[in-house]
Amino acid sequence: MEAKYINPFIEAFTKTLEQLGITDIKRIGVKKKDKLYVDLDISTVICLKGGIQGNMALSMPQDTAKKLASTMMMGMSISVIDDMAKSAIGELSSMIAGAASTMFMSLGVTLQISPPIVLLEPSDINALEALAIDFETQSGKIELNIGFNI
């Protein structure tokens, strides 16, 4: 995967979290996966179509998901991952994918994104080679997964 196709996702991830007031974002690891899968407690998946075919997925521990959902819901206390919390986490992934889609336009790549799917268990997403980028934030660990072909 070429960096020019990965960097918009990383930049969109960072900028979106910063817009929500999450500013202490550290990249703590990168790993290549033979296929795109998620194996943390809560994950969101966005389908990518157009100039890029594949998926973007966020995966995180439950405590991180609760904190992010709370942030998305203006500080509302979140004790369980209910439908409202799942919707908030899904919307976060949509915001990131939407921002990345806008950045891809400057590369001449048209990108359509699907509504998010929220998963509450480990899942295989697609058989394409993927990159998983681990971040540590003040809300906890978040893994950004990108698996696509051009």
Secondary structure, 3 states (H helix, E strand, C coil): CCHHHHHHHHHHHHHHHHHCCCCCCEEEEEEEECCEEECCCEEEEEEEEECCEEEEEEEECHHHHHHHHHHHCCCCCCCCCCHHHHHHHHHHHHHHHHHHHHHHHCCCCCEEECCCEEECCCEEEECCCEEEEEEEECCEEEEEEEEEEC
